Structures are given as C-alpha cells and as structure tokens.
C-alpha cells in the first residue's frame, strides 16, 4: 500500500483509510476533482442542448456523467494525507 508522510508529522497516513477521510485533501486531488467536474458539467450542458439526441438518452448520459463526478469526488476525499 502507498505510504505518504505529513510535513508536520512523522506519522504516515495510508490512502483509503478512515484517517485519510478526515484528513485534509491534497491540492492535486482537489484540482483533479474540479477539472473533472468542469468537463462533465460542460459535456452535460452540450448534450442536454443538442436537439438531435433523444431525451431518454440525454438523461442516461447525464446520470452517467454525474456518477463519474461522485466517483472522482469520493476518490479525492479518500486521499487525505496531512492534517
């Protein structure tokens, strides 16, 4: 498993643990989520405004894109490394 050390502490916090969830999220994880969120938001808008795509397909694609957002957000929270 990955071990990362905090700058303020000699104690290592492993990703995907309870301590990682309550710890501060690193900047790379925050920015990864923000970029994915922006891309999926724009993609959802483009798909929703395209009249050539059927309505039920628009809903399905929108749900899948928001699922990607939730997944990436969860991963970004699971990588908390320093407190």
HTML snippet that shows the backbone in 3Dmol.js (N, CA, C, O; Angstrom):
<script src="https://3Dmol.org/build/3Dmol-min.js"></script>
<div id="view" style="width:600px;height:400px;position:relative"></div>
<script>
const pdb = `
ATOM      1  N   UNK A   1       0.825  -1.192   0.000  1.00  0.00           N
ATOM      2  CA  UNK A   1       0.000   0.000   0.000  1.00  0.00           C
ATOM      3  C   UNK A   1       0.863   1.247   0.000  1.00  0.00           C
ATOM      4  O   UNK A   1       2.002   1.228   0.467  1.00  0.00           O
ATOM      5  N   UNK A   2       0.312   2.329  -0.527  1.00  0.00           N
ATOM      6  CA  UNK A   2       1.018   3.592  -0.554  1.00  0.00           C
ATOM      7  C   UNK A   2       1.175   4.165   0.841  1.00  0.00           C
ATOM      8  O   UNK A   2       0.227   4.150   1.626  1.00  0.00           O
ATOM      9  N   UNK A   3       2.342   4.662   1.157  1.00  0.00           N
ATOM     10  CA  UNK A   3       2.538   5.373   2.407  1.00  0.00           C
ATOM     11  C   UNK A   3       3.021   6.769   2.070  1.00  0.00           C
ATOM     12  O   UNK A   3       3.950   6.943   1.281  1.00  0.00           O
ATOM     13  N   UNK A   4       2.397   7.750   2.665  1.00  0.00           N
ATOM     14  CA  UNK A   4       2.821   9.124   2.463  1.00  0.00           C
ATOM     15  C   UNK A   4       2.996   9.765   3.817  1.00  0.00           C
ATOM     16  O   UNK A   4       2.263   9.443   4.753  1.00  0.00           O
ATOM     17  N   UNK A   5       3.938  10.655   3.941  1.00  0.00           N
ATOM     18  CA  UNK A   5       4.212  11.281   5.217  1.00  0.00           C
ATOM     19  C   UNK A   5       3.757  12.723   5.207  1.00  0.00           C
ATOM     20  O   UNK A   5       3.892  13.432   4.210  1.00  0.00           O
ATOM     21  N   UNK A   6       3.219  13.138   6.330  1.00  0.00           N
ATOM     22  CA  UNK A   6       2.778  14.507   6.519  1.00  0.00           C
ATOM     23  C   UNK A   6       3.994  15.389   6.744  1.00  0.00           C
ATOM     24  O   UNK A   6       5.001  14.927   7.283  1.00  0.00           O
ATOM     25  N   UNK A   7       3.916  16.657   6.338  1.00  0.00           N
ATOM     26  CA  UNK A   7       5.007  17.597   6.563  1.00  0.00           C
ATOM     27  C   UNK A   7       5.125  17.962   8.040  1.00  0.00           C
ATOM     28  O   UNK A   7       6.217  18.262   8.524  1.00  0.00           O
ATOM     29  N   UNK A   8       4.007  17.937   8.752  1.00  0.00           N
ATOM     30  CA  UNK A   8       4.016  18.352  10.150  1.00  0.00           C
ATOM     31  C   UNK A   8       4.147  17.185  11.110  1.00  0.00           C
ATOM     32  O   UNK A   8       4.348  17.394  12.307  1.00  0.00           O
ATOM     33  N   UNK A   9       4.041  15.981  10.621  1.00  0.00           N
ATOM     34  CA  UNK A   9       4.060  14.820  11.497  1.00  0.00           C
ATOM     35  C   UNK A   9       4.903  13.720  10.880  1.00  0.00           C
ATOM     36  O   UNK A   9       5.011  13.605   9.659  1.00  0.00           O
ATOM     37  N   UNK A  10       5.500  12.912  11.748  1.00  0.00           N
ATOM     38  CA  UNK A  10       6.276  11.787  11.245  1.00  0.00           C
ATOM     39  C   UNK A  10       5.395  10.561  11.053  1.00  0.00           C
ATOM     40  O   UNK A  10       5.857   9.535  10.555  1.00  0.00           O
ATOM     41  N   UNK A  11       4.138  10.659  11.442  1.00  0.00           N
ATOM     42  CA  UNK A  11       3.186   9.562  11.327  1.00  0.00           C
ATOM     43  C   UNK A  11       2.639   9.501   9.899  1.00  0.00           C
ATOM     44  O   UNK A  11       2.163  10.510   9.380  1.00  0.00           O
ATOM     45  N   UNK A  12       2.701   8.347   9.270  1.00  0.00           N
ATOM     46  CA  UNK A  12       2.206   8.185   7.899  1.00  0.00           C
ATOM     47  C   UNK A  12       0.721   7.849   7.930  1.00  0.00           C
ATOM     48  O   UNK A  12       0.264   7.101   8.794  1.00  0.00           O
ATOM     49  N   UNK A  13      -0.033   8.410   6.976  1.00  0.00           N
ATOM     50  CA  UNK A  13      -1.449   8.101   6.816  1.00  0.00           C
ATOM     51  C   UNK A  13      -1.613   7.415   5.472  1.00  0.00           C
ATOM     52  O   UNK A  13      -1.207   7.947   4.438  1.00  0.00           O
ATOM     53  N   UNK A  14      -2.203   6.242   5.491  1.00  0.00           N
ATOM     54  CA  UNK A  14      -2.400   5.486   4.257  1.00  0.00           C
ATOM     55  C   UNK A  14      -3.663   5.970   3.543  1.00  0.00           C
ATOM     56  O   UNK A  14      -4.667   6.271   4.188  1.00  0.00           O
ATOM     57  N   UNK A  15      -3.611   6.042   2.217  1.00  0.00           N
ATOM     58  CA  UNK A  15      -4.825   6.362   1.468  1.00  0.00           C
ATOM     59  C   UNK A  15      -5.888   5.289   1.675  1.00  0.00           C
ATOM     60  O   UNK A  15      -5.563   4.143   1.983  1.00  0.00           O
ATOM     61  N   UNK A  16      -7.138   5.651   1.511  1.00  0.00           N
ATOM     62  CA  UNK A  16      -8.283   4.743   1.595  1.00  0.00           C
ATOM     63  C   UNK A  16      -8.513   4.199   3.011  1.00  0.00           C
ATOM     64  O   UNK A  16      -9.012   3.085   3.169  1.00  0.00           O
ATOM     65  N   UNK A  17      -8.161   4.960   4.019  1.00  0.00           N
ATOM     66  CA  UNK A  17      -8.440   4.573   5.402  1.00  0.00           C
ATOM     67  C   UNK A  17      -9.314   5.628   6.051  1.00  0.00           C
ATOM     68  O   UNK A  17      -9.538   6.693   5.475  1.00  0.00           O
ATOM     69  N   UNK A  18      -9.811   5.339   7.248  1.00  0.00           N
ATOM     70  CA  UNK A  18     -10.650   6.290   7.969  1.00  0.00           C
ATOM     71  C   UNK A  18      -9.889   7.593   8.249  1.00  0.00           C
ATOM     72  O   UNK A  18     -10.461   8.679   8.155  1.00  0.00           O
ATOM     73  N   UNK A  19      -8.607   7.485   8.590  1.00  0.00           N
ATOM     74  CA  UNK A  19      -7.805   8.689   8.841  1.00  0.00           C
ATOM     75  C   UNK A  19      -7.662   9.535   7.576  1.00  0.00           C
ATOM     76  O   UNK A  19      -7.617  10.763   7.650  1.00  0.00           O
ATOM     77  N   UNK A  20      -7.591   8.885   6.426  1.00  0.00           N
ATOM     78  CA  UNK A  20      -7.474   9.613   5.165  1.00  0.00           C
ATOM     79  C   UNK A  20      -8.744  10.406   4.881  1.00  0.00           C
ATOM     80  O   UNK A  20      -8.681  11.494   4.310  1.00  0.00           O
ATOM     81  N   UNK A  21      -9.897   9.867   5.277  1.00  0.00           N
ATOM     82  CA  UNK A  21     -11.165  10.557   5.012  1.00  0.00           C
ATOM     83  C   UNK A  21     -11.255  11.850   5.813  1.00  0.00           C
ATOM     84  O   UNK A  21     -11.710  12.869   5.294  1.00  0.00           O
ATOM     85  N   UNK A  22     -10.826  11.818   7.073  1.00  0.00           N
ATOM     86  CA  UNK A  22     -10.959  13.007   7.920  1.00  0.00           C
ATOM     87  C   UNK A  22      -9.782  13.957   7.780  1.00  0.00           C
ATOM     88  O   UNK A  22      -9.831  15.067   8.309  1.00  0.00           O
ATOM     89  N   UNK A  23      -8.741  13.563   7.095  1.00  0.00           N
ATOM     90  CA  UNK A  23      -7.581  14.431   6.894  1.00  0.00           C
ATOM     91  C   UNK A  23      -7.830  15.421   5.769  1.00  0.00           C
ATOM     92  O   UNK A  23      -8.780  15.288   4.997  1.00  0.00           O
ATOM     93  N   UNK A  24      -6.960  16.412   5.692  1.00  0.00           N
ATOM     94  CA  UNK A  24      -7.066  17.428   4.642  1.00  0.00           C
ATOM     95  C   UNK A  24      -6.778  16.805   3.278  1.00  0.00           C
ATOM     96  O   UNK A  24      -5.848  16.013   3.128  1.00  0.00           O
ATOM     97  N   UNK A  25      -7.584  17.169   2.297  1.00  0.00           N
ATOM     98  CA  UNK A  25      -7.401  16.657   0.941  1.00  0.00           C
ATOM     99  C   UNK A  25      -6.255  17.409   0.263  1.00  0.00           C
ATOM    100  O   UNK A  25      -6.221  18.638   0.313  1.00  0.00           O
ATOM    101  N   UNK A  26      -5.318  16.700  -0.369  1.00  0.00           N
ATOM    102  CA  UNK A  26      -4.209  17.367  -1.052  1.00  0.00           C
ATOM    103  C   UNK A  26      -4.696  18.186  -2.250  1.00  0.00           C
ATOM    104  O   UNK A  26      -5.757  17.920  -2.815  1.00  0.00           O
ATOM    105  N   UNK A  27      -3.905  19.174  -2.616  1.00  0.00           N
ATOM    106  CA  UNK A  27      -4.286  20.064  -3.727  1.00  0.00           C
ATOM    107  C   UNK A  27      -4.444  19.322  -5.044  1.00  0.00           C
ATOM    108  O   UNK A  27      -5.346  19.644  -5.817  1.00  0.00           O
ATOM    109  N   UNK A  28      -3.592  18.338  -5.324  1.00  0.00           N
ATOM    110  CA  UNK A  28      -3.716  17.622  -6.600  1.00  0.00           C
ATOM    111  C   UNK A  28      -5.050  16.900  -6.677  1.00  0.00           C
ATOM    112  O   UNK A  28      -5.637  16.821  -7.756  1.00  0.00           O
ATOM    113  N   UNK A  29      -5.543  16.374  -5.569  1.00  0.00           N
ATOM    114  CA  UNK A  29      -6.834  15.688  -5.578  1.00  0.00           C
ATOM    115  C   UNK A  29      -7.972  16.684  -5.753  1.00  0.00           C
ATOM    116  O   UNK A  29      -8.936  16.415  -6.470  1.00  0.00           O
ATOM    117  N   UNK A  30      -7.857  17.844  -5.092  1.00  0.00           N
ATOM    118  CA  UNK A  30      -8.885  18.879  -5.232  1.00  0.00           C
ATOM    119  C   UNK A  30      -8.976  19.354  -6.678  1.00  0.00           C
ATOM    120  O   UNK A  30     -10.067  19.480  -7.235  1.00  0.00           O
ATOM    121  N   UNK A  31      -7.817  19.617  -7.278  1.00  0.00           N
ATOM    122  CA  UNK A  31      -7.829  20.128  -8.652  1.00  0.00           C
ATOM    123  C   UNK A  31      -8.272  19.069  -9.651  1.00  0.00           C
ATOM    124  O   UNK A  31      -8.912  19.390 -10.652  1.00  0.00           O
ATOM    125  N   UNK A  32      -7.940  17.824  -9.391  1.00  0.00           N
ATOM    126  CA  UNK A  32      -8.414  16.757 -10.267  1.00  0.00           C
ATOM    127  C   UNK A  32      -9.938  16.718 -10.263  1.00  0.00           C
ATOM    128  O   UNK A  32     -10.565  16.625 -11.318  1.00  0.00           O
ATOM    129  N   UNK A  33     -10.535  16.790  -9.068  1.00  0.00           N
ATOM    130  CA  UNK A  33     -11.990  16.792  -8.991  1.00  0.00           C
ATOM    131  C   UNK A  33     -12.571  18.018  -9.678  1.00  0.00           C
ATOM    132  O   UNK A  33     -13.551  17.903 -10.415  1.00  0.00           O
ATOM    133  N   UNK A  34     -11.994  19.177  -9.454  1.00  0.00           N
ATOM    134  CA  UNK A  34     -12.521  20.401 -10.067  1.00  0.00           C
ATOM    135  C   UNK A  34     -12.480  20.327 -11.591  1.00  0.00           C
ATOM    136  O   UNK A  34     -13.423  20.747 -12.263  1.00  0.00           O
ATOM    137  N   UNK A  35     -11.395  19.798 -12.131  1.00  0.00           N
ATOM    138  CA  UNK A  35     -11.269  19.690 -13.590  1.00  0.00           C
ATOM    139  C   UNK A  35     -12.287  18.696 -14.144  1.00  0.00           C
ATOM    140  O   UNK A  35     -12.957  18.983 -15.136  1.00  0.00           O
ATOM    141  N   UNK A  36     -12.407  17.529 -13.508  1.00  0.00           N
ATOM    142  CA  UNK A  36     -13.385  16.530 -13.955  1.00  0.00           C
ATOM    143  C   UNK A  36     -14.792  17.084 -13.843  1.00  0.00           C
ATOM    144  O   UNK A  36     -15.606  16.892 -14.747  1.00  0.00           O
ATOM    145  N   UNK A  37     -15.094  17.776 -12.737  1.00  0.00           N
ATOM    146  CA  UNK A  37     -16.415  18.361 -12.546  1.00  0.00           C
ATOM    147  C   UNK A  37     -16.727  19.381 -13.643  1.00  0.00           C
ATOM    148  O   UNK A  37     -17.840  19.406 -14.167  1.00  0.00           O
ATOM    149  N   UNK A  38     -15.751  20.218 -13.991  1.00  0.00           N
ATOM    150  CA  UNK A  38     -15.960  21.211 -15.048  1.00  0.00           C
ATOM    151  C   UNK A  38     -16.190  20.538 -16.400  1.00  0.00           C
ATOM    152  O   UNK A  38     -17.092  20.931 -17.139  1.00  0.00           O
ATOM    153  N   UNK A  39     -15.394  19.541 -16.724  1.00  0.00           N
ATOM    154  CA  UNK A  39     -15.536  18.851 -18.009  1.00  0.00           C
ATOM    155  C   UNK A  39     -16.883  18.144 -18.109  1.00  0.00           C
ATOM    156  O   UNK A  39     -17.560  18.246 -19.132  1.00  0.00           O
ATOM    157  N   UNK A  40     -17.280  17.425 -17.051  1.00  0.00           N
ATOM    158  CA  UNK A  40     -18.559  16.723 -17.110  1.00  0.00           C
ATOM    159  C   UNK A  40     -19.731  17.687 -17.095  1.00  0.00           C
ATOM    160  O   UNK A  40     -20.776  17.399 -17.678  1.00  0.00           O
ATOM    161  N   UNK A  41     -19.573  18.827 -16.438  1.00  0.00           N
ATOM    162  CA  UNK A  41     -20.631  19.844 -16.457  1.00  0.00           C
ATOM    163  C   UNK A  41     -20.838  20.414 -17.848  1.00  0.00           C
ATOM    164  O   UNK A  41     -21.973  20.558 -18.303  1.00  0.00           O
ATOM    165  N   UNK A  42     -19.748  20.736 -18.522  1.00  0.00           N
ATOM    166  CA  UNK A  42     -19.836  21.257 -19.892  1.00  0.00           C
ATOM    167  C   UNK A  42     -20.396  20.185 -20.831  1.00  0.00           C
ATOM    168  O   UNK A  42     -21.225  20.484 -21.690  1.00  0.00           O
ATOM    169  N   UNK A  43     -19.946  18.947 -20.669  1.00  0.00           N
ATOM    170  CA  UNK A  43     -20.447  17.863 -21.514  1.00  0.00           C
ATOM    171  C   UNK A  43     -21.948  17.660 -21.305  1.00  0.00           C
ATOM    172  O   UNK A  43     -22.685  17.443 -22.267  1.00  0.00           O
ATOM    173  N   UNK A  44     -22.403  17.730 -20.051  1.00  0.00           N
ATOM    174  CA  UNK A  44     -23.831  17.600 -19.763  1.00  0.00           C
ATOM    175  C   UNK A  44     -24.627  18.714 -20.419  1.00  0.00           C
ATOM    176  O   UNK A  44     -25.696  18.463 -20.977  1.00  0.00           O
ATOM    177  N   UNK A  45     -24.127  19.937 -20.363  1.00  0.00           N
ATOM    178  CA  UNK A  45     -24.806  21.071 -20.982  1.00  0.00           C
ATOM    179  C   UNK A  45     -24.888  20.896 -22.496  1.00  0.00           C
ATOM    180  O   UNK A  45     -25.940  21.128 -23.092  1.00  0.00           O
ATOM    181  N   UNK A  46     -23.798  20.494 -23.112  1.00  0.00           N
ATOM    182  CA  UNK A  46     -23.781  20.318 -24.568  1.00  0.00           C
ATOM    183  C   UNK A  46     -24.754  19.218 -24.989  1.00  0.00           C
ATOM    184  O   UNK A  46     -25.500  19.373 -25.956  1.00  0.00           O
ATOM    185  N   UNK A  47     -24.739  18.116 -24.259  1.00  0.00           N
ATOM    186  CA  UNK A  47     -25.632  17.000 -24.594  1.00  0.00           C
ATOM    187  C   UNK A  47     -27.091  17.390 -24.383  1.00  0.00           C
ATOM    188  O   UNK A  47     -27.952  17.055 -25.197  1.00  0.00           O
ATOM    189  N   UNK A  48     -27.370  18.105 -23.282  1.00  0.00           N
ATOM    190  CA  UNK A  48     -28.753  18.498 -22.988  1.00  0.00           C
ATOM    191  C   UNK A  48     -29.300  19.493 -24.008  1.00  0.00           C
ATOM    192  O   UNK A  48     -30.506  19.523 -24.254  1.00  0.00           O
ATOM    193  N   UNK A  49     -28.439  20.296 -24.595  1.00  0.00           N
ATOM    194  CA  UNK A  49     -28.910  21.308 -25.545  1.00  0.00           C
ATOM    195  C   UNK A  49     -28.901  20.835 -26.991  1.00  0.00           C
ATOM    196  O   UNK A  49     -29.310  21.588 -27.874  1.00  0.00           O
ATOM    197  N   UNK A  50     -28.456  19.631 -27.262  1.00  0.00           N
ATOM    198  CA  UNK A  50     -28.407  19.100 -28.628  1.00  0.00           C
ATOM    199  C   UNK A  50     -29.760  18.482 -28.994  1.00  0.00           C
ATOM    200  O   UNK A  50     -30.166  17.483 -28.399  1.00  0.00           O
ATOM    201  N   UNK A  51     -30.454  19.067 -29.965  1.00  0.00           N
ATOM    202  CA  UNK A  51     -31.786  18.545 -30.309  1.00  0.00           C
ATOM    203  C   UNK A  51     -31.759  17.214 -31.063  1.00  0.00           C
ATOM    204  O   UNK A  51     -32.791  16.553 -31.178  1.00  0.00           O
ATOM    205  N   UNK A  52     -30.602  16.817 -31.576  1.00  0.00           N
ATOM    206  CA  UNK A  52     -30.547  15.570 -32.347  1.00  0.00           C
ATOM    207  C   UNK A  52     -30.441  14.323 -31.460  1.00  0.00           C
ATOM    208  O   UNK A  52     -30.550  13.200 -31.954  1.00  0.00           O
ATOM    209  N   UNK A  53     -30.232  14.514 -30.166  1.00  0.00           N
ATOM    210  CA  UNK A  53     -30.126  13.387 -29.237  1.00  0.00           C
ATOM    211  C   UNK A  53     -31.481  13.182 -28.568  1.00  0.00           C
ATOM    212  O   UNK A  53     -32.112  14.142 -28.127  1.00  0.00           O
ATOM    213  N   UNK A  54     -31.924  11.935 -28.494  1.00  0.00           N
ATOM    214  CA  UNK A  54     -33.218  11.632 -27.886  1.00  0.00           C
ATOM    215  C   UNK A  54     -33.195  11.964 -26.392  1.00  0.00           C
ATOM    216  O   UNK A  54     -32.152  11.881 -25.744  1.00  0.00           O
ATOM    217  N   UNK A  55     -34.363  12.342 -25.854  1.00  0.00           N
ATOM    218  CA  UNK A  55     -34.446  12.771 -24.461  1.00  0.00           C
ATOM    219  C   UNK A  55     -34.040  11.685 -23.468  1.00  0.00           C
ATOM    220  O   UNK A  55     -33.335  11.963 -22.497  1.00  0.00           O
ATOM    221  N   UNK A  56     -34.482  10.449 -23.705  1.00  0.00           N
ATOM    222  CA  UNK A  56     -34.119   9.386 -22.749  1.00  0.00           C
ATOM    223  C   UNK A  56     -32.618   9.105 -22.761  1.00  0.00           C
ATOM    224  O   UNK A  56     -32.048   8.752 -21.729  1.00  0.00           O
ATOM    225  N   UNK A  57     -31.979   9.255 -23.908  1.00  0.00           N
ATOM    226  CA  UNK A  57     -30.534   9.075 -23.995  1.00  0.00           C
ATOM    227  C   UNK A  57     -29.805  10.213 -23.270  1.00  0.00           C
ATOM    228  O   UNK A  57     -28.781   9.987 -22.626  1.00  0.00           O
ATOM    229  N   UNK A  58     -30.341  11.440 -23.380  1.00  0.00           N
ATOM    230  CA  UNK A  58     -29.760  12.578 -22.670  1.00  0.00           C
ATOM    231  C   UNK A  58     -29.758  12.338 -21.163  1.00  0.00           C
ATOM    232  O   UNK A  58     -28.774  12.621 -20.480  1.00  0.00           O
ATOM    233  N   UNK A  59     -30.860  11.818 -20.658  1.00  0.00           N
ATOM    234  CA  UNK A  59     -30.960  11.548 -19.223  1.00  0.00           C
ATOM    235  C   UNK A  59     -29.952  10.488 -18.807  1.00  0.00           C
ATOM    236  O   UNK A  59     -29.270  10.643 -17.795  1.00  0.00           O
ATOM    237  N   UNK A  60     -29.853   9.421 -19.573  1.00  0.00           N
ATOM    238  CA  UNK A  60     -28.908   8.352 -19.248  1.00  0.00           C
ATOM    239  C   UNK A  60     -27.470   8.863 -19.240  1.00  0.00           C
ATOM    240  O   UNK A  60     -26.713   8.572 -18.314  1.00  0.00           O
ATOM    241  N   UNK A  61     -27.097   9.610 -20.250  1.00  0.00           N
ATOM    242  CA  UNK A  61     -25.735  10.138 -20.321  1.00  0.00           C
ATOM    243  C   UNK A  61     -25.480  11.097 -19.167  1.00  0.00           C
ATOM    244  O   UNK A  61     -24.404  11.066 -18.569  1.00  0.00           O
ATOM    245  N   UNK A  62     -26.450  11.947 -18.844  1.00  0.00           N
ATOM    246  CA  UNK A  62     -26.311  12.876 -17.724  1.00  0.00           C
ATOM    247  C   UNK A  62     -26.112  12.159 -16.404  1.00  0.00           C
ATOM    248  O   UNK A  62     -25.291  12.571 -15.585  1.00  0.00           O
ATOM    249  N   UNK A  63     -26.855  11.094 -16.196  1.00  0.00           N
ATOM    250  CA  UNK A  63     -26.711  10.310 -14.966  1.00  0.00           C
ATOM    251  C   UNK A  63     -25.320   9.668 -14.902  1.00  0.00           C
ATOM    252  O   UNK A  63     -24.689   9.662 -13.845  1.00  0.00           O
ATOM    253  N   UNK A  64     -24.852   9.138 -16.008  1.00  0.00           N
ATOM    254  CA  UNK A  64     -23.524   8.525 -16.029  1.00  0.00           C
ATOM    255  C   UNK A  64     -22.432   9.560 -15.745  1.00  0.00           C
ATOM    256  O   UNK A  64     -21.488   9.284 -15.004  1.00  0.00           O
ATOM    257  N   UNK A  65     -22.563  10.743 -16.332  1.00  0.00           N
ATOM    258  CA  UNK A  65     -21.553  11.784 -16.095  1.00  0.00           C
ATOM    259  C   UNK A  65     -21.558  12.234 -14.637  1.00  0.00           C
ATOM    260  O   UNK A  65     -20.493  12.469 -14.066  1.00  0.00           O
ATOM    261  N   UNK A  66     -22.716  12.356 -14.035  1.00  0.00           N
ATOM    262  CA  UNK A  66     -22.787  12.739 -12.623  1.00  0.00           C
ATOM    263  C   UNK A  66     -22.264  11.606 -11.739  1.00  0.00           C
ATOM    264  O   UNK A  66     -21.726  11.861 -10.661  1.00  0.00           O
ATOM    265  N   UNK A  67     -22.415  10.366 -12.183  1.00  0.00           N
ATOM    266  CA  UNK A  67     -21.818   9.237 -11.471  1.00  0.00           C
ATOM    267  C   UNK A  67     -20.304   9.320 -11.474  1.00  0.00           C
ATOM    268  O   UNK A  67     -19.653   9.007 -10.477  1.00  0.00           O
ATOM    269  N   UNK A  68     -19.746   9.743 -12.596  1.00  0.00           N
ATOM    270  CA  UNK A  68     -18.294   9.954 -12.674  1.00  0.00           C
ATOM    271  C   UNK A  68     -17.882  11.035 -11.693  1.00  0.00           C
ATOM    272  O   UNK A  68     -16.862  10.900 -11.017  1.00  0.00           O
ATOM    273  N   UNK A  69     -18.666  12.119 -11.602  1.00  0.00           N
ATOM    274  CA  UNK A  69     -18.374  13.181 -10.632  1.00  0.00           C
ATOM    275  C   UNK A  69     -18.338  12.634  -9.207  1.00  0.00           C
ATOM    276  O   UNK A  69     -17.408  12.916  -8.452  1.00  0.00           O
ATOM    277  N   UNK A  70     -19.345  11.859  -8.849  1.00  0.00           N
ATOM    278  CA  UNK A  70     -19.395  11.302  -7.489  1.00  0.00           C
ATOM    279  C   UNK A  70     -18.202  10.383  -7.224  1.00  0.00           C
ATOM    280  O   UNK A  70     -17.619  10.415  -6.140  1.00  0.00           O
ATOM    281  N   UNK A  71     -17.845   9.576  -8.204  1.00  0.00           N
ATOM    282  CA  UNK A  71     -16.725   8.653  -8.054  1.00  0.00           C
ATOM    283  C   UNK A  71     -15.411   9.404  -7.852  1.00  0.00           C
ATOM    284  O   UNK A  71     -14.634   9.069  -6.958  1.00  0.00           O
ATOM    285  N   UNK A  72     -15.162  10.413  -8.678  1.00  0.00           N
ATOM    286  CA  UNK A  72     -13.915  11.177  -8.578  1.00  0.00           C
ATOM    287  C   UNK A  72     -13.882  11.979  -7.278  1.00  0.00           C
ATOM    288  O   UNK A  72     -12.831  12.092  -6.647  1.00  0.00           O
ATOM    289  N   UNK A  73     -15.026  12.537  -6.873  1.00  0.00           N
ATOM    290  CA  UNK A  73     -15.089  13.281  -5.619  1.00  0.00           C
ATOM    291  C   UNK A  73     -14.781  12.357  -4.441  1.00  0.00           C
ATOM    292  O   UNK A  73     -14.042  12.736  -3.532  1.00  0.00           O
ATOM    293  N   UNK A  74     -15.338  11.157  -4.453  1.00  0.00           N
ATOM    294  CA  UNK A  74     -15.071  10.188  -3.384  1.00  0.00           C
ATOM    295  C   UNK A  74     -13.595   9.831  -3.339  1.00  0.00           C
ATOM    296  O   UNK A  74     -12.999   9.771  -2.263  1.00  0.00           O
ATOM    297  N   UNK A  75     -13.002   9.591  -4.508  1.00  0.00           N
ATOM    298  CA  UNK A  75     -11.571   9.290  -4.537  1.00  0.00           C
ATOM    299  C   UNK A  75     -10.741  10.458  -4.026  1.00  0.00           C
ATOM    300  O   UNK A  75      -9.752  10.250  -3.324  1.00  0.00           O
ATOM    301  N   UNK A  76     -11.128  11.682  -4.367  1.00  0.00           N
ATOM    302  CA  UNK A  76     -10.342  12.841  -3.915  1.00  0.00           C
ATOM    303  C   UNK A  76     -10.407  12.971  -2.407  1.00  0.00           C
ATOM    304  O   UNK A  76      -9.444  13.434  -1.797  1.00  0.00           O
ATOM    305  N   UNK A  77     -11.510  12.577  -1.785  1.00  0.00           N
ATOM    306  CA  UNK A  77     -11.623  12.629  -0.334  1.00  0.00           C
ATOM    307  C   UNK A  77     -10.874  11.485   0.343  1.00  0.00           C
ATOM    308  O   UNK A  77     -10.461  11.608   1.496  1.00  0.00           O
ATOM    309  N   UNK A  78     -10.700  10.391  -0.359  1.00  0.00           N
ATOM    310  CA  UNK A  78     -10.041   9.225   0.227  1.00  0.00           C
ATOM    311  C   UNK A  78      -8.523   9.377   0.269  1.00  0.00           C
ATOM    312  O   UNK A  78      -7.849   8.555   0.890  1.00  0.00           O
ATOM    313  N   UNK A  79      -7.970  10.396  -0.370  1.00  0.00           N
ATOM    314  CA  UNK A  79      -6.532  10.569  -0.406  1.00  0.00           C
ATOM    315  C   UNK A  79      -6.042  11.626   0.582  1.00  0.00           C
ATOM    316  O   UNK A  79      -4.940  12.149   0.416  1.00  0.00           O
ATOM    317  N   UNK A  80      -6.837  11.953   1.611  1.00  0.00           N
ATOM    318  CA  UNK A  80      -6.388  12.921   2.605  1.00  0.00           C
ATOM    319  C   UNK A  80      -5.070  12.455   3.201  1.00  0.00           C
ATOM    320  O   UNK A  80      -4.961  11.310   3.640  1.00  0.00           O
ATOM    321  N   UNK A  81      -4.082  13.315   3.221  1.00  0.00           N
ATOM    322  CA  UNK A  81      -2.754  12.889   3.638  1.00  0.00           C
ATOM    323  C   UNK A  81      -2.271  13.640   4.887  1.00  0.00           C
ATOM    324  O   UNK A  81      -1.722  13.025   5.801  1.00  0.00           O
ATOM    325  N   UNK A  82      -2.471  14.948   4.931  1.00  0.00           N
ATOM    326  CA  UNK A  82      -1.959  15.688   6.081  1.00  0.00           C
ATOM    327  C   UNK A  82      -3.081  16.421   6.785  1.00  0.00           C
ATOM    328  O   UNK A  82      -4.072  16.806   6.164  1.00  0.00           O
ATOM    329  N   UNK A  83      -2.921  16.610   8.073  1.00  0.00           N
ATOM    330  CA  UNK A  83      -3.948  17.266   8.871  1.00  0.00           C
ATOM    331  C   UNK A  83      -3.599  18.706   9.126  1.00  0.00           C
ATOM    332  O   UNK A  83      -4.356  19.417   9.787  1.00  0.00           O
TER     333      UNK A  83
END
`;
const viewer = $3Dmol.createViewer("view");
viewer.addModel(pdb, "pdb");
viewer.setStyle({}, {cartoon: {color: "spectrum"}});
viewer.zoomTo();
viewer.render();
</script>
